[in-house]
Amino acid sequence: MAAPIIRIDSITKRYGPLTVLDGLSMEVLPGEKLALIGPSGSGKTTILRILMTLETISGGHIEVDGEQLYHMPRNGGLVPADERYLHRMREKIGMVFQHFNLFPHKCVLDNVTLAPMLTKGVAKAEAEKRAMELLDMVGMADKAKSMPAQLSGGQKQRVAIARALALSPKIMLFDEVTSALDPELVEEVLNVMRKLAAETDMTMLLVTHEMGFAHDFADRVLFFDRGKIVEEGKPDDIFRHPRQERTQTFLRKILAAGHRL
Amino acid sequence: MTDWPGYIGLILQGALVTVELTIMGSALAVVVAFAAGLGRVSRFMAVRALATAYIEFFRGTSIFVQLFWAYFVLPFAGITLTPLQTGVLALGLNVGAYGAEVVRGAVKAIGREQREACIALNLTRGQAMRHVILPQALSLMLPTFGNNAIELLKGTAVVSLISLTDMTFQAQVVRAQTGNTLIPFATILVLYFLMALAISWGMRWLERRVTRGLDGVRT
């Protein structure tokens, strides 16, 4: 079996007196599609944010692609990572946000080309060629010159996915990417992600409330509650035959709320 | 018979000095505002402290006193400036201190989501500031910058106190020589107003250019 691409080793995350993650450990294999589900405040989004280095951790270690994420080796030991080290580690990871976070002052094409040109020194013509391929993949090539304000939520999110892909990360993090969308726009974003999963061997971590999609998409599902993994397993096992009572209660509630499985 | 065309010409010469002061003072103010405003959000404590000290000092003391210091006290330190240089320096530094807070506020107003997108796209802090934060912050700064520029324009009147022949100074001269108060002061009232109007229009034009395509929607 291949070595894990992400190895989280008993990490703790506190916000003041509030402990969000308490000694959490988990591993993700290269190419694995992982769905993180659970009630809000259970810490699942925090894990994605920690992997993207948008947060700091209060304790523990994380290894990404064989290297420490928050620590760098120095003099035979490990010291907290500096900005330059983090910069190199972030190349491995991309993230798509709930609220898209497109740059409103740049057109769709420039949103996608900005980072490759700045961080990898890709020439403009080449960056635009690659951007158009990606926009074509997400079905947004005809909107390349539009401004984000002219797009629907679903279109914005598809552009945001193309923008993250433009840096060719090994790991993609999707943080409730359909939660801010009108119901009729959810499917177009999910279709893009299905296509992505089918066409690439990228490792994907997905925080979602779309249980049906998580069931079809994921290789493995983790159920979180209060900063801990309560139950994990194959989608069929978690969704059809959950063993833990908390998982059962959660799934009952979310299905009663009208989410399809 | 009073030579009114000649006296009005005198006031117009003063108007030229006022315009000159306003333009050069504003240019200095913008440079200083960005330097100090970005200094205020620097991650280095020393830079933040320096920027804060500058802002608090220049906001907290009177423009009169600053002008007198620049003109009458600096020479004792071996720095002698012309009245015009002194005026530009005092006005630029004074208004720049207010502008710095505008820059800081606008940069802070560009939310966490944009910053996080920059981190996720692996931009350095400098790249994020230059390509993402500042272009958006600029459209928030412009209306207040317009206010500041008009304040600066009106502030130029104080330079008559260090014998700079600006519009207000010339109006006083005309008044003294003709004994007529209404005409010189009515003239400069209208001229100041027209200059302020020009600034308003210019800023509105700039604003339209900078916000093009944003449509007021920010997500």
Interface residues (C-beta under 8 A of the other chain):
Chain A: M52 T53 L54 E83 H87 R90 E91 I93 G94 M95 F97 H99 F100 N101 L102 F103 P104 H105 C107 L114 A115 L118 T119 M147 P148 A149 Q150 K156 R163 A164 L167
Chain B: E113 Q114 E116 A117 I119 A120 L121 N122 L123 T124 R125 Q127 H131 V132 P135 Q136 G213 L214 D215 G216 V217 R218 T219
